[in-house]
Amino acid sequence: MRATVLVRPKDGILDPQGQAVESSLRKLGFAVGEARVGRVVDLELDTSDPQEARAQVERMCAELLANPLIESVEIDVEAAS
Amino acid sequence: MRATVLVRPKDGILDPQGQAVESSLRKLGFAVGEARVGRVVDLELDTSDPQEARAQVERMCAELLANPLIESVEIDVEAAS
């Protein structure tokens, strides 16, 4: 079973990488408002139970993948590909 | 109009960050197969036409956001929030 985790800087948290992207896009002539950059983590999990998979990924986020003080997390669990 | 771009290392391309996540998760006791790490870019666009938005974001990917040789791109265009 596969899971996708999106880790984004929370609103109001400084995001220098996003600011750099925003400014570069404007210099290239694109009319963009804000740009924010985060991480996407794709995981192959051992379990085939979606609920168990989600619980595991939530623990992974708490223990390694994200800093809950400054980052928000979005978890998608998909059927095995 | 908002767009979300997922930029991932292509299959077969070395992903040291993903390998580090994978090995750390295993050391923490999680049974994971492969882990891959990419970027998520959230953009606020000036246009309100979904087709025009997607075309703009495709150009942004080609000019700045991704390296087509080693990265694959997934674009989601959403209604304004």
Backbone of each chain as nested JSON, in Angstrom:
{
  "chains": [
    {"id": "A", "residues": [
      {"number": 1, "name": "MET", "atoms": {"N": [0.847, -1.199, 0.0], "CA": [0.0, 0.0, 0.0], "C": [0.88, 1.247, 0.0]}},
      {"number": 2, "name": "ARG", "atoms": {"N": [0.474, 2.218, -0.832], "CA": [1.293, 3.426, -0.948], "C": [0.655, 4.594, -0.202]}},
      {"number": 3, "name": "ALA", "atoms": {"N": [1.485, 5.462, 0.349], "CA": [0.99, 6.674, 0.996], "C": [1.792, 7.864, 0.491]}},
      {"number": 4, "name": "THR", "atoms": {"N": [1.1, 8.982, 0.335], "CA": [1.758, 10.227, -0.064], "C": [1.555, 11.248, 1.039]}},
      {"number": 5, "name": "VAL", "atoms": {"N": [2.635, 11.851, 1.477], "CA": [2.57, 12.845, 2.551], "C": [3.011, 14.189, 1.993]}},
      {"number": 6, "name": "LEU", "atoms": {"N": [2.166, 15.208, 2.137], "CA": [2.554, 16.563, 1.744], "C": [2.876, 17.346, 3.008]}},
      {"number": 7, "name": "VAL", "atoms": {"N": [4.082, 17.852, 3.081], "CA": [4.531, 18.62, 4.246], "C": [4.754, 20.045, 3.784]}},
      {"number": 8, "name": "ARG", "atoms": {"N": [3.965, 20.98, 4.36], "CA": [4.037, 22.374, 3.906], "C": [4.356, 23.303, 5.066]}},
      {"number": 9, "name": "PRO", "atoms": {"N": [5.045, 24.403, 4.794], "CA": [5.223, 25.409, 5.851], "C": [3.855, 25.992, 6.207]}},
      {"number": 10, "name": "LYS", "atoms": {"N": [3.571, 26.132, 7.516], "CA": [2.272, 26.694, 7.926], "C": [2.153, 28.156, 7.503]}},
      {"number": 11, "name": "ASP", "atoms": {"N": [0.909, 28.614, 7.376], "CA": [0.681, 30.029, 7.074], "C": [1.4, 30.892, 8.109]}},
      {"number": 12, "name": "GLY", "atoms": {"N": [2.045, 31.936, 7.637], "CA": [2.699, 32.855, 8.563], "C": [4.133, 32.469, 8.867]}},
      {"number": 13, "name": "ILE", "atoms": {"N": [4.502, 31.23, 8.54], "CA": [5.885, 30.793, 8.767], "C": [6.728, 31.202, 7.561]}},
      {"number": 14, "name": "LEU", "atoms": {"N": [7.888, 31.776, 7.839], "CA": [8.78, 32.235, 6.778], "C": [9.166, 31.066, 5.861]}},
      {"number": 15, "name": "ASP", "atoms": {"N": [9.123, 31.304, 4.556], "CA": [9.429, 30.25, 3.594], "C": [10.37, 30.813, 2.526]}},
      {"number": 16, "name": "PRO", "atoms": {"N": [11.671, 30.851, 2.826], "CA": [12.635, 31.479, 1.911], "C": [12.652, 30.818, 0.538]}},
      {"number": 17, "name": "GLN", "atoms": {"N": [12.486, 29.486, 0.499], "CA": [12.496, 28.79, -0.784], "C": [11.298, 29.235, -1.632]}},
      {"number": 18, "name": "GLY", "atoms": {"N": [10.136, 29.38, -0.986], "CA": [8.951, 29.86, -1.687], "C": [9.142, 31.287, -2.187]}},
      {"number": 19, "name": "GLN", "atoms": {"N": [9.769, 32.137, -1.37], "CA": [10.013, 33.519, -1.785], "C": [10.947, 33.569, -2.989]}},
      {"number": 20, "name": "ALA", "atoms": {"N": [11.951, 32.681, -2.99], "CA": [12.893, 32.644, -4.109], "C": [12.176, 32.207, -5.391]}},
      {"number": 21, "name": "VAL", "atoms": {"N": [11.309, 31.197, -5.274], "CA": [10.551, 30.731, -6.44], "C": [9.654, 31.851, -6.962]}},
      {"number": 22, "name": "GLU", "atoms": {"N": [8.958, 32.513, -6.033], "CA": [8.042, 33.608, -6.387], "C": [8.788, 34.711, -7.138]}},
      {"number": 23, "name": "SER", "atoms": {"N": [9.91, 35.116, -6.6], "CA": [10.645, 36.215, -7.208], "C": [11.221, 35.78, -8.569]}},
      {"number": 24, "name": "SER", "atoms": {"N": [11.699, 34.545, -8.67], "CA": [12.228, 34.07, -9.96], "C": [11.127, 33.979, -11.005]}},
      {"number": 25, "name": "LEU", "atoms": {"N": [9.943, 33.501, -10.6], "CA": [8.834, 33.396, -11.557], "C": [8.444, 34.778, -12.071]}},
      {"number": 26, "name": "ARG", "atoms": {"N": [8.416, 35.773, -11.16], "CA": [8.07, 37.142, -11.6], "C": [9.103, 37.668, -12.575]}},
      {"number": 27, "name": "LYS", "atoms": {"N": [10.399, 37.396, -12.282], "CA": [11.451, 37.858, -13.19], "C": [11.319, 37.206, -14.557]}},
      {"number": 28, "name": "LEU", "atoms": {"N": [10.788, 35.982, -14.593], "CA": [10.585, 35.288, -15.869], "C": [9.315, 35.769, -16.58]}},
      {"number": 29, "name": "GLY", "atoms": {"N": [8.564, 36.67, -15.927], "CA": [7.396, 37.255, -16.571], "C": [6.062, 36.617, -16.198]}},
      {"number": 30, "name": "PHE", "atoms": {"N": [6.058, 35.717, -15.221], "CA": [4.8, 35.093, -14.806], "C": [4.108, 35.94, -13.741]}},
      {"number": 31, "name": "ALA", "atoms": {"N": [2.775, 36.084, -13.881], "CA": [2.012, 36.853, -12.896], "C": [1.568, 35.925, -11.777]}},
      {"number": 32, "name": "VAL", "atoms": {"N": [2.416, 35.732, -10.786], "CA": [2.041, 34.877, -9.66], "C": [1.857, 35.699, -8.404]}},
      {"number": 33, "name": "GLY", "atoms": {"N": [0.936, 35.243, -7.562], "CA": [0.846, 35.795, -6.212], "C": [1.856, 35.051, -5.376]}},
      {"number": 34, "name": "GLU", "atoms": {"N": [1.407, 34.537, -4.239], "CA": [2.345, 33.862, -3.35], "C": [2.749, 32.49, -3.892]}},
      {"number": 35, "name": "ALA", "atoms": {"N": [3.983, 32.101, -3.638], "CA": [4.428, 30.732, -3.895], "C": [4.968, 30.158, -2.594]}},
      {"number": 36, "name": "ARG", "atoms": {"N": [4.615, 28.919, -2.291], "CA": [5.11, 28.252, -1.082], "C": [5.682, 26.913, -1.495]}},
      {"number": 37, "name": "VAL", "atoms": {"N": [6.78, 26.53, -0.887], "CA": [7.418, 25.27, -1.243], "C": [7.482, 24.35, -0.03]}},
      {"number": 38, "name": "GLY", "atoms": {"N": [7.078, 23.106, -0.228], "CA": [7.165, 22.102, 0.826], "C": [7.732, 20.813, 0.262]}},
      {"number": 39, "name": "ARG", "atoms": {"N": [7.533, 19.722, 0.992], "CA": [8.061, 18.428, 0.559], "C": [6.927, 17.447, 0.281]}},
      {"number": 40, "name": "VAL", "atoms": {"N": [7.158, 16.558, -0.679], "CA": [6.244, 15.43, -0.874], "C": [7.038, 14.156, -0.6]}},
      {"number": 41, "name": "VAL", "atoms": {"N": [6.501, 13.307, 0.276], "CA": [7.165, 12.047, 0.612], "C": [6.254, 10.899, 0.175]}},
      {"number": 42, "name": "ASP", "atoms": {"N": [6.744, 10.045, -0.718], "CA": [6.001, 8.861, -1.154], "C": [6.553, 7.652, -0.419]}},
      {"number": 43, "name": "LEU", "atoms": {"N": [5.649, 6.896, 0.201], "CA": [6.084, 5.753, 1.011], "C": [5.401, 4.483, 0.544]}},
      {"number": 44, "name": "GLU", "atoms": {"N": [6.152, 3.398, 0.531], "CA": [5.594, 2.066, 0.294], "C": [5.472, 1.401, 1.663]}},
      {"number": 45, "name": "LEU", "atoms": {"N": [4.223, 1.06, 2.043], "CA": [4.003, 0.507, 3.384], "C": [3.755, -0.993, 3.329]}},
      {"number": 46, "name": "ASP", "atoms": {"N": [4.068, -1.643, 4.442], "CA": [3.939, -3.102, 4.525], "C": [2.49, -3.549, 4.691]}},
      {"number": 47, "name": "THR", "atoms": {"N": [1.664, -2.708, 5.277], "CA": [0.299, -3.105, 5.602], "C": [-0.641, -2.944, 4.403]}},
      {"number": 48, "name": "SER", "atoms": {"N": [-1.759, -3.67, 4.399], "CA": [-2.746, -3.478, 3.334], "C": [-4.058, -2.939, 3.904]}},
      {"number": 49, "name": "ASP", "atoms": {"N": [-4.033, -2.537, 5.171], "CA": [-5.223, -1.979, 5.811], "C": [-5.113, -0.447, 5.813]}},
      {"number": 50, "name": "PRO", "atoms": {"N": [-6.017, 0.244, 5.1], "CA": [-5.899, 1.7, 4.962], "C": [-5.853, 2.43, 6.312]}},
      {"number": 51, "name": "GLN", "atoms": {"N": [-6.684, 1.987, 7.256], "CA": [-6.694, 2.667, 8.561], "C": [-5.373, 2.504, 9.294]}},
      {"number": 52, "name": "GLU", "atoms": {"N": [-4.858, 1.28, 9.257], "CA": [-3.567, 0.998, 9.893], "C": [-2.461, 1.796, 9.188]}},
      {"number": 53, "name": "ALA", "atoms": {"N": [-2.548, 1.866, 7.843], "CA": [-1.554, 2.613, 7.073], "C": [-1.553, 4.082, 7.492]}},
      {"number": 54, "name": "ARG", "atoms": {"N": [-2.754, 4.661, 7.587], "CA": [-2.844, 6.072, 7.964], "C": [-2.28, 6.306, 9.372]}},
      {"number": 55, "name": "ALA", "atoms": {"N": [-2.608, 5.395, 10.299], "CA": [-2.107, 5.533, 11.674], "C": [-0.583, 5.463, 11.685]}},
      {"number": 56, "name": "GLN", "atoms": {"N": [-0.024, 4.535, 10.901], "CA": [1.444, 4.425, 10.824], "C": [2.066, 5.712, 10.3]}},
      {"number": 57, "name": "VAL", "atoms": {"N": [1.471, 6.239, 9.212], "CA": [2.053, 7.438, 8.603], "C": [1.94, 8.627, 9.559]}},
      {"number": 58, "name": "GLU", "atoms": {"N": [0.839, 8.69, 10.32], "CA": [0.722, 9.776, 11.31], "C": [1.844, 9.693, 12.35]}},
      {"number": 59, "name": "ARG", "atoms": {"N": [2.178, 8.466, 12.752], "CA": [3.286, 8.31, 13.709], "C": [4.616, 8.692, 13.059]}},
      {"number": 60, "name": "MET", "atoms": {"N": [4.799, 8.309, 11.783], "CA": [6.037, 8.684, 11.076], "C": [6.19, 10.201, 11.004]}},
      {"number": 61, "name": "CYS", "atoms": {"N": [5.069, 10.878, 10.748], "CA": [5.113, 12.347, 10.672], "C": [5.528, 12.923, 12.01]}},
      {"number": 62, "name": "ALA", "atoms": {"N": [4.944, 12.395, 13.086], "CA": [5.239, 12.92, 14.423], "C": [6.688, 12.648, 14.809]}},
      {"number": 63, "name": "GLU", "atoms": {"N": [7.227, 11.506, 14.355], "CA": [8.564, 11.109, 14.812], "C": [9.681, 11.552, 13.878]}},
      {"number": 64, "name": "LEU", "atoms": {"N": [9.362, 11.807, 12.597], "CA": [10.462, 12.117, 11.671], "C": [10.122, 13.097, 10.552]}},
      {"number": 65, "name": "LEU", "atoms": {"N": [8.951, 12.938, 9.945], "CA": [8.756, 13.577, 8.635], "C": [8.432, 15.065, 8.696]}},
      {"number": 66, "name": "ALA", "atoms": {"N": [7.864, 15.527, 9.799], "CA": [7.445, 16.924, 9.829], "C": [7.669, 17.533, 11.203]}},
      {"number": 67, "name": "ASN", "atoms": {"N": [7.842, 18.824, 11.227], "CA": [7.936, 19.574, 12.484], "C": [6.576, 20.232, 12.722]}},
      {"number": 68, "name": "PRO", "atoms": {"N": [5.801, 19.721, 13.687], "CA": [4.417, 20.199, 13.86], "C": [4.337, 21.665, 14.279]}},
      {"number": 69, "name": "LEU", "atoms": {"N": [5.435, 22.235, 14.752], "CA": [5.415, 23.641, 15.154], "C": [5.308, 24.55, 13.937]}},
      {"number": 70, "name": "ILE", "atoms": {"N": [5.956, 24.175, 12.852], "CA": [6.026, 25.074, 11.705], "C": [5.506, 24.466, 10.416]}},
      {"number": 71, "name": "GLU", "atoms": {"N": [5.141, 23.169, 10.448], "CA": [4.711, 22.526, 9.21], "C": [3.355, 21.854, 9.375]}},
      {"number": 72, "name": "SER", "atoms": {"N": [2.56, 21.887, 8.31], "CA": [1.301, 21.14, 8.306], "C": [1.455, 19.933, 7.398]}},
      {"number": 73, "name": "VAL", "atoms": {"N": [0.638, 18.925, 7.677], "CA": [0.806, 17.643, 7.0], "C": [-0.515, 17.214, 6.38]}},
      {"number": 74, "name": "GLU", "atoms": {"N": [-0.449, 16.688, 5.155], "CA": [-1.633, 16.138, 4.487], "C": [-1.274, 14.721, 4.055]}},
      {"number": 75, "name": "ILE", "atoms": {"N": [-2.072, 13.747, 4.482], "CA": [-1.754, 12.334, 4.213], "C": [-2.786, 11.736, 3.26]}},
      {"number": 76, "name": "ASP", "atoms": {"N": [-2.31, 11.11, 2.183], "CA": [-3.176, 10.378, 1.257], "C": [-2.742, 8.932, 1.233]}},
      {"number": 77, "name": "VAL", "atoms": {"N": [-3.669, 8.03, 1.516], "CA": [-3.349, 6.601, 1.449], "C": [-4.046, 6.025, 0.22]}},
      {"number": 78, "name": "GLU", "atoms": {"N": [-3.287, 5.33, -0.623], "CA": [-3.841, 4.814, -1.884], "C": [-3.797, 3.297, -1.897]}},
      {"number": 79, "name": "ALA", "atoms": {"N": [-4.655, 2.72, -2.708], "CA": [-4.594, 1.273, -2.93], "C": [-3.247, 0.924, -3.564]}},
      {"number": 80, "name": "ALA", "atoms": {"N": [-2.795, -0.289, -3.351], "CA": [-1.507, -0.723, -3.903], "C": [-1.506, -0.57, -5.414]}},
      {"number": 81, "name": "SER", "atoms": {"N": [-0.372, -0.114, -5.944], "CA": [-0.301, 0.082, -7.399], "C": [0.384, -1.113, -8.031]}}
    ]},
    {"id": "B", "residues": [
      {"number": 1, "name": "MET", "atoms": {"N": [-6.822, 31.927, -8.526], "CA": [-6.838, 30.474, -8.732], "C": [-5.546, 29.855, -8.215]}},
      {"number": 2, "name": "ARG", "atoms": {"N": [-5.695, 28.741, -7.497], "CA": [-4.511, 28.12, -6.907], "C": [-4.092, 26.891, -7.716]}},
      {"number": 3, "name": "ALA", "atoms": {"N": [-2.791, 26.644, -7.749], "CA": [-2.284, 25.431, -8.387], "C": [-1.278, 24.77, -7.457]}},
      {"number": 4, "name": "THR", "atoms": {"N": [-1.279, 23.455, -7.466], "CA": [-0.317, 22.688, -6.685], "C": [0.51, 21.847, -7.649]}},
      {"number": 5, "name": "VAL", "atoms": {"N": [1.818, 21.929, -7.515], "CA": [2.718, 21.186, -8.387], "C": [3.511, 20.199, -7.541]}},
      {"number": 6, "name": "LEU", "atoms": {"N": [3.449, 18.931, -7.899], "CA": [4.273, 17.927, -7.231], "C": [5.437, 17.575, -8.144]}},
      {"number": 7, "name": "VAL", "atoms": {"N": [6.645, 17.775, -7.655], "CA": [7.855, 17.487, -8.421], "C": [8.568, 16.326, -7.739]}},
      {"number": 8, "name": "ARG", "atoms": {"N": [8.691, 15.217, -8.463], "CA": [9.265, 14.004, -7.864], "C": [10.456, 13.523, -8.674]}},
      {"number": 9, "name": "PRO", "atoms": {"N": [11.437, 12.902, -8.008], "CA": [12.512, 12.262, -8.771], "C": [11.921, 11.112, -9.581]}},
      {"number": 10, "name": "LYS", "atoms": {"N": [12.32, 11.001, -10.858], "CA": [11.807, 9.915, -11.69], "C": [12.288, 8.563, -11.185]}},
      {"number": 11, "name": "ASP", "atoms": {"N": [11.545, 7.513, -11.521], "CA": [11.969, 6.15, -11.187], "C": [13.371, 5.908, -11.724]}},
      {"number": 12, "name": "GLY", "atoms": {"N": [14.198, 5.307, -10.898], "CA": [15.542, 4.968, -11.349], "C": [16.553, 6.062, -11.084]}},
      {"number": 13, "name": "ILE", "atoms": {"N": [16.057, 7.271, -10.786], "CA": [16.969, 8.376, -10.467], "C": [17.312, 8.308, -8.975]}},
      {"number": 14, "name": "LEU", "atoms": {"N": [18.598, 8.438, -8.671], "CA": [19.061, 8.381, -7.287], "C": [18.378, 9.461, -6.446]}},
      {"number": 15, "name": "ASP", "atoms": {"N": [17.924, 9.082, -5.257], "CA": [17.215, 10.02, -4.381], "C": [17.769, 9.891, -2.961]}},
      {"number": 16, "name": "PRO", "atoms": {"N": [18.891, 10.563, -2.698], "CA": [19.566, 10.409, -1.404], "C": [18.671, 10.809, -0.23]}},
      {"number": 17, "name": "GLN", "atoms": {"N": [17.843, 11.851, -0.43], "CA": [16.966, 12.295, 0.648], "C": [15.943, 11.195, 0.984]}},
      {"number": 18, "name": "GLY", "atoms": {"N": [15.419, 10.566, -0.076], "CA": [14.481, 9.467, 0.133], "C": [15.142, 8.296, 0.841]}},
      {"number": 19, "name": "GLN", "atoms": {"N": [16.379, 7.999, 0.454], "CA": [17.097, 6.899, 1.106], "C": [17.332, 7.195, 2.579]}},
      {"number": 20, "name": "ALA", "atoms": {"N": [17.632, 8.448, 2.894], "CA": [17.856, 8.827, 4.294], "C": [16.568, 8.678, 5.1]}},
      {"number": 21, "name": "VAL", "atoms": {"N": [15.445, 9.111, 4.504], "CA": [14.148, 8.978, 5.184], "C": [13.832, 7.504, 5.411]}},
      {"number": 22, "name": "GLU", "atoms": {"N": [14.033, 6.702, 4.372], "CA": [13.763, 5.255, 4.444], "C": [14.579, 4.607, 5.563]}},
      {"number": 23, "name": "SER", "atoms": {"N": [15.856, 4.906, 5.6], "CA": [16.713, 4.266, 6.605], "C": [16.37, 4.768, 8.011]}},
      {"number": 24, "name": "SER", "atoms": {"N": [16.048, 6.053, 8.139], "CA": [15.672, 6.575, 9.468], "C": [14.364, 5.962, 9.939]}},
      {"number": 25, "name": "LEU", "atoms": {"N": [13.396, 5.806, 9.03], "CA": [12.109, 5.219, 9.421], "C": [12.31, 3.777, 9.893]}},
      {"number": 26, "name": "ARG", "atoms": {"N": [13.172, 3.038, 9.191], "CA": [13.432, 1.641, 9.602], "C": [14.078, 1.603, 10.973]}},
      {"number": 27, "name": "LYS", "atoms": {"N": [15.025, 2.513, 11.209], "CA": [15.685, 2.545, 12.525], "C": [14.69, 2.871, 13.622]}},
      {"number": 28, "name": "LEU", "atoms": {"N": [13.644, 3.641, 13.275], "CA": [12.607, 3.967, 14.263], "C": [11.601, 2.82, 14.425]}},
      {"number": 29, "name": "GLY", "atoms": {"N": [11.771, 1.758, 13.64], "CA": [10.921, 0.583, 13.815], "C": [9.751, 0.481, 12.84]}},
      {"number": 30, "name": "PHE", "atoms": {"N": [9.699, 1.368, 11.842], "CA": [8.601, 1.309, 10.872], "C": [8.955, 0.361, 9.728]}},
      {"number": 31, "name": "ALA", "atoms": {"N": [7.974, -0.468, 9.325], "CA": [8.201, -1.389, 8.211], "C": [7.85, -0.69, 6.91]}},
      {"number": 32, "name": "VAL", "atoms": {"N": [8.809, 0.034, 6.343], "CA": [8.554, 0.709, 5.069], "C": [9.359, 0.068, 3.964]}},
      {"number": 33, "name": "GLY", "atoms": {"N": [8.784, 0.083, 2.76], "CA": [9.552, -0.271, 1.577], "C": [10.281, 0.988, 1.152]}},
      {"number": 34, "name": "GLU", "atoms": {"N": [10.148, 1.335, -0.123], "CA": [10.865, 2.493, -0.626], "C": [10.243, 3.804, -0.143]}},
      {"number": 35, "name": "ALA", "atoms": {"N": [11.073, 4.791, 0.11], "CA": [10.606, 6.156, 0.359], "C": [11.26, 7.072, -0.669]}},
      {"number": 36, "name": "ARG", "atoms": {"N": [10.483, 7.994, -1.227], "CA": [11.021, 8.949, -2.205], "C": [10.587, 10.343, -1.765]}},
      {"number": 37, "name": "VAL", "atoms": {"N": [11.468, 11.3, -1.905], "CA": [11.164, 12.657, -1.462], "C": [11.242, 13.613, -2.642]}},
      {"number": 38, "name": "GLY", "atoms": {"N": [10.227, 14.438, -2.774], "CA": [10.208, 15.459, -3.814], "C": [9.746, 16.787, -3.227]}},
      {"number": 39, "name": "ARG", "atoms": {"N": [9.326, 17.692, -4.095], "CA": [8.886, 19.018, -3.644], "C": [7.417, 19.228, -3.981]}},
      {"number": 40, "name": "VAL", "atoms": {"N": [6.726, 19.994, -3.131], "CA": [5.387, 20.463, -3.472], "C": [5.441, 21.987, -3.544]}},
      {"number": 41, "name": "VAL", "atoms": {"N": [4.969, 22.537, -4.653], "CA": [4.967, 23.989, -4.837], "C": [3.511, 24.447, -4.966]}},
      {"number": 42, "name": "ASP", "atoms": {"N": [3.078, 25.31, -4.047], "CA": [1.732, 25.891, -4.109], "C": [1.836, 27.283, -4.689]}},
      {"number": 43, "name": "LEU", "atoms": {"N": [1.015, 27.544, -5.71], "CA": [1.091, 28.831, -6.402], "C": [-0.267, 29.508, -6.416]}},
      {"number": 44, "name": "GLU", "atoms": {"N": [-0.253, 30.813, -6.231], "CA": [-1.451, 31.631, -6.412], "C": [-1.321, 32.293, -7.774]}},
      {"number": 45, "name": "LEU", "atoms": {"N": [-2.287, 32.004, -8.676], "CA": [-2.178, 32.517, -10.046], "C": [-3.16, 33.652, -10.275]}},
      {"number": 46, "name": "ASP", "atoms": {"N": [-2.814, 34.501, -11.25], "CA": [-3.609, 35.676, -11.566], "C": [-4.859, 35.351, -12.368]}},
      {"number": 47, "name": "THR", "atoms": {"N": [-4.808, 34.27, -13.118], "CA": [-5.901, 33.944, -14.026], "C": [-7.022, 33.181, -13.311]}},
      {"number": 48, "name": "SER", "atoms": {"N": [-8.245, 33.22, -13.879], "CA": [-9.32, 32.423, -13.291], "C": [-9.795, 31.357, -14.272]}},
      {"number": 49, "name": "ASP", "atoms": {"N": [-9.053, 31.172, -15.359], "CA": [-9.388, 30.162, -16.36], "C": [-8.512, 28.916, -16.12]}},
      {"number": 50, "name": "PRO", "atoms": {"N": [-9.138, 27.779, -15.772], "CA": [-8.357, 26.588, -15.421], "C": [-7.393, 26.141, -16.519]}},
      {"number": 51, "name": "GLN", "atoms": {"N": [-7.837, 26.217, -17.791], "CA": [-6.96, 25.788, -18.878], "C": [-5.749, 26.695, -19.014]}},
      {"number": 52, "name": "GLU", "atoms": {"N": [-6.011, 28.008, -18.926], "CA": [-4.924, 28.983, -19.002], "C": [-3.98, 28.794, -17.81]}},
      {"number": 53, "name": "ALA", "atoms": {"N": [-4.56, 28.512, -16.617], "CA": [-3.751, 28.299, -15.419], "C": [-2.819, 27.107, -15.623]}},
      {"number": 54, "name": "ARG", "atoms": {"N": [-3.382, 26.011, -16.133], "CA": [-2.561, 24.81, -16.333], "C": [-1.449, 25.073, -17.351]}},
      {"number": 55, "name": "ALA", "atoms": {"N": [-1.78, 25.787, -18.428], "CA": [-0.766, 26.086, -19.435], "C": [0.356, 26.933, -18.835]}},
      {"number": 56, "name": "GLN", "atoms": {"N": [-0.031, 27.928, -18.001], "CA": [0.98, 28.765, -17.331], "C": [1.89, 27.923, -16.452]}},
      {"number": 57, "name": "VAL", "atoms": {"N": [1.273, 27.036, -15.663], "CA": [2.064, 26.24, -14.725], "C": [2.986, 25.281, -15.479]}},
      {"number": 58, "name": "GLU", "atoms": {"N": [2.51, 24.765, -16.615], "CA": [3.39, 23.901, -17.42], "C": [4.613, 24.679, -17.894]}},
      {"number": 59, "name": "ARG", "atoms": {"N": [4.401, 25.941, -18.3], "CA": [5.552, 26.756, -18.719], "C": [6.483, 27.033, -17.535]}},
      {"number": 60, "name": "MET", "atoms": {"N": [5.893, 27.3, -16.35], "CA": [6.722, 27.534, -15.155], "C": [7.578, 26.311, -14.844]}},
      {"number": 61, "name": "CYS", "atoms": {"N": [6.98, 25.123, -14.989], "CA": [7.735, 23.895, -14.726], "C": [8.906, 23.788, -15.692]}},
      {"number": 62, "name": "ALA", "atoms": {"N": [8.635, 24.067, -16.968], "CA": [9.678, 23.928, -17.985], "C": [10.788, 24.95, -17.771]}},
      {"number": 63, "name": "GLU", "atoms": {"N": [10.425, 26.148, -17.27], "CA": [11.416, 27.224, -17.18], "C": [12.109, 27.302, -15.824]}},
      {"number": 64, "name": "LEU", "atoms": {"N": [11.464, 26.764, -14.77], "CA": [12.066, 26.95, -13.442], "C": [11.851, 25.803, -12.46]}},
      {"number": 65, "name": "LEU", "atoms": {"N": [10.618, 25.267, -12.408], "CA": [10.264, 24.462, -11.241], "C": [10.81, 23.044, -11.246]}},
      {"number": 66, "name": "ALA", "atoms": {"N": [11.072, 22.49, -12.414], "CA": [11.494, 21.093, -12.439], "C": [12.539, 20.86, -13.514]}},
      {"number": 67, "name": "ASN", "atoms": {"N": [13.339, 19.852, -13.324], "CA": [14.304, 19.412, -14.311], "C": [13.728, 18.187, -15.022]}},
      {"number": 68, "name": "PRO", "atoms": {"N": [13.274, 18.357, -16.272], "CA": [12.561, 17.264, -16.947], "C": [13.422, 16.019, -17.171]}},
      {"number": 69, "name": "LEU", "atoms": {"N": [14.733, 16.165, -17.079], "CA": [15.598, 15.0, -17.281], "C": [15.484, 14.025, -16.127]}},
      {"number": 70, "name": "ILE", "atoms": {"N": [15.332, 14.543, -14.922], "CA": [15.377, 13.663, -13.751], "C": [14.131, 13.763, -12.878]}},
      {"number": 71, "name": "GLU", "atoms": {"N": [13.214, 14.68, -13.197], "CA": [12.042, 14.863, -12.339], "C": [10.746, 14.758, -13.142]}},
      {"number": 72, "name": "SER", "atoms": {"N": [9.723, 14.196, -12.513], "CA": [8.405, 14.18, -13.124], "C": [7.522, 15.181, -12.385]}},
      {"number": 73, "name": "VAL", "atoms": {"N": [6.498, 15.663, -13.073], "CA": [5.687, 16.745, -12.551], "C": [4.219, 16.363, -12.602]}},
      {"number": 74, "name": "GLU", "atoms": {"N": [3.495, 16.701, -11.507], "CA": [2.042, 16.477, -11.478], "C": [1.411, 17.814, -11.108]}},
      {"number": 75, "name": "ILE", "atoms": {"N": [0.472, 18.285, -11.944], "CA": [-0.112, 19.612, -11.737], "C": [-1.588, 19.487, -11.378]}},
      {"number": 76, "name": "ASP", "atoms": {"N": [-1.984, 20.122, -10.271], "CA": [-3.403, 20.19, -9.875], "C": [-3.82, 21.641, -9.863]}},
      {"number": 77, "name": "VAL", "atoms": {"N": [-4.88, 21.955, -10.611], "CA": [-5.394, 23.321, -10.587], "C": [-6.721, 23.316, -9.842]}},
      {"number": 78, "name": "GLU", "atoms": {"N": [-6.845, 24.182, -8.848], "CA": [-8.036, 24.183, -7.999], "C": [-8.798, 25.501, -8.146]}},
      {"number": 79, "name": "ALA", "atoms": {"N": [-10.077, 25.463, -7.831], "CA": [-10.867, 26.682, -7.788], "C": [-10.282, 27.599, -6.708]}},
      {"number": 80, "name": "ALA", "atoms": {"N": [-10.491, 28.898, -6.865], "CA": [-9.978, 29.856, -5.898], "C": [-10.504, 29.553, -4.509]}},
      {"number": 81, "name": "SER", "atoms": {"N": [-9.655, 29.719, -3.515], "CA": [-10.072, 29.423, -2.128], "C": [-10.455, 30.705, -1.427]}}
    ]}
  ]
}
